[in-house]
Amino acid sequence: MPSTSISKTEYDPASRVLSVWFVASGKHYEFEGVPPETVAAFRDAFAKGRFFNDHIRNHFSYRLVPKSGVNQRCRQWVGGAEARSRSPIGPCRNRPSQEAEDSR
């Protein structure tokens, strides 16, 4: 079933990175270290927003992917024990809080 909160997802099994685009904001986030089983369950879920909130959000390190024209050096993974900065600059605004709240 199409989601009203998530417009698109992509998954790279080699890097285990799940990309998620949100309907309301158009923002694109990448979640690191997501197992293929979680991605399969996410894609099969009837309520994708609920699945995202329950099984992906706050469970994996993530980053906001900047839109064109935004400082491309802003690449900060946040969350989880594996959180690490990939850039010497300060953190991006990377919490998908409003989108995730809207998906409930």
C-alpha positions in Angstrom: 0.0 0.0 0.0 1.3 3.5 -0.8 2.4 5.6 2.2 1.1 9.0 3.0 4.3 10.0 4.9 7.1 8.2 2.9 7.3 9.0 -0.8 10.3 6.8 -1.8 12.8 4.3 -0.4 16.0 2.9 -1.9 18.4 0.4 -0.4 22.0 -0.5 -1.1 22.7 -4.0 0.3 26.4 -3.7 -0.2 26.7 -0.7 2.1 23.5 -1.5 4.1 22.2 2.1 3.6 18.5 2.7 3.5 17.4 6.0 1.8 14.0 7.4 2.8 12.3 10.4 1.3 9.4 12.1 3.2 6.2 13.4 1.5 5.5 16.5 3.7 9.0 18.0 3.7 10.6 16.3 0.7 13.6 15.7 2.9 15.9 12.7 2.1 17.6 10.8 5.0 20.1 7.9 4.8 20.1 5.3 7.6 23.3 3.3 8.0 23.7 -0.4 9.0 20.1 -1.4 8.2 19.9 -5.2 7.7 18.2 -6.5 4.5 15.5 -8.3 6.6 14.5 -5.0 8.1 14.2 -3.4 4.7 12.2 -6.3 3.4 9.8 -6.0 6.3 9.6 -2.2 5.9 8.7 -2.6 2.2 6.1 -5.3 3.0 4.5 -3.3 5.9 0.9 -2.2 5.5 1.6 1.0 7.5 5.0 2.1 6.4 5.1 5.2 8.7 4.3 3.2 11.7 6.9 0.6 10.8 9.5 3.4 10.2 8.8 4.8 13.7 8.8 1.5 15.4 11.8 -0.2 13.7 14.0 2.3 11.9 13.7 5.8 13.5 16.1 6.0 16.5 17.4 2.5 15.8 20.1 3.3 13.2 22.6 6.1 12.6 21.3 8.5 10.0 22.0 11.7 8.1 20.1 14.3 6.2 21.1 14.3 2.6 21.5 18.0 1.6 19.5 19.2 -1.4 21.4 20.7 -4.4 23.1 24.0 -3.5 23.4 23.1 0.1 26.9 22.7 1.6 27.8 19.2 0.5 30.5 18.9 3.2 27.7 18.6 5.8 27.8 14.8 6.4 27.1 13.9 10.0 25.9 10.5 11.0 24.0 10.7 14.3 22.5 8.3 16.8 23.3 4.8 18.0 26.6 3.4 19.3 28.2 3.6 15.9 27.5 7.3 15.5 30.5 9.1 14.0 31.2 12.3 12.2 32.3 12.1 8.5 33.2 15.8 8.4 35.3 18.2 10.4 32.4 20.7 10.4 29.6 20.9 12.9 26.5 18.7 12.8 23.7 19.0 10.2 20.1 19.4 11.2 19.4 15.7 10.9 16.5 14.5 13.1 13.5 13.4 11.1 11.4 14.1 14.1 8.5 16.1 12.5 8.2 13.8 9.5 8.2 10.7 11.7 5.7 12.3 14.1 3.5 13.1 11.1 3.7 9.5 9.9 1.8 8.2 13.0 
